[in-house]
Every structure is written in C-alpha cells, then in structure tokens.
Amino acid sequence: MFNEDSSIDILFKKSTNYILCIGGELGYARYKNLKKLEEKGLLPLNLISQYALLDKLDLIGDGIQVMPGAIVHKFSRISEQCILNINSTANHECIVDKGVNIMGGASIAG
C-alpha cells in the first residue's frame, strides 16, 4: 500500500503526472493508490497504443491504459483508471467501470 515516507513526498513535489501499471487481482489496490496520488496533486496520464481501436466511445476516463490490439466498439464507456490489455475486446455499449482491468485476450459483450 501507499507509504507516507518523506522521500516520496519530495518526489511528489517534483512530479506533475502519474501512471501506475499494476493489474489483475490487484485492481482495487491499484485504484486506491491512484486516488492517493491524486490527493497529492498529481494528474493521471492516458496511455493509448496506436495499434488499439477505440470506436466512437461515449466516455473515455482519465488514466486509462489501452494496449496494442485492444478494441472497444462504439457507444461503450471506459471509466477512469482502466487497463485494456493486449488483444482484449469490449463489444458495443459496454460499461467498463473505474479501475477495471480487462485481461489480455478477454472479450466482454455489450
């Protein structure tokens, strides 16, 4: 979990943005740590591969990570701090709630 060490506070003061790449069963812990980073004044970055396809989404949240080959079909909602791993698919009208990690090769239906 998050540590309130003084050396990390110095790092926060020198930084403006963050990204945290922990997925799988640690999704909730990752999301809670990300919220702590925001409390420190850091802003999330979106990392979206040029080899991913996001087709006319209703929502793209802050701090998402979209890996190569990931596909999200139209009218879907990708909330904040989600990870869409390699070759994952979210079909039309899916709602991917905050902090969710769609594992590589997984497919969810709208």
C-alpha positions, 0 to 999 in steps of 0.5 A: 500500500501507499507509504507516507515516507518523506522521500516520496513526498519530495518526489511528489513535489517534483512530479506533475503526472502519474501512471501506475501499471499494476493489474489483475487481482490487484485492481482495487489496490491499484485504484486506491493508490491512484486516488492517493496520488491524486490527493497529492496533486498529481494528474493521471496520464492516458496511455493509448497504443496506436495499434488499439481501436477505440470506436466512437466511445461515449466516455473515455476516463482519465488514466486509462491504459489501452494496449496494442490490439485492444478494441472497444466498439462504439457507444461503450464507456471506459471509466477512469483508471482502466487497463485494456490489455493486449488483444482484449475486446469490449463489444458495443455499449459496454460499461467498463467501470473505474479501475477495471482491468480487462485481461489480455485476450478477454472479450466482454459483450455489450 
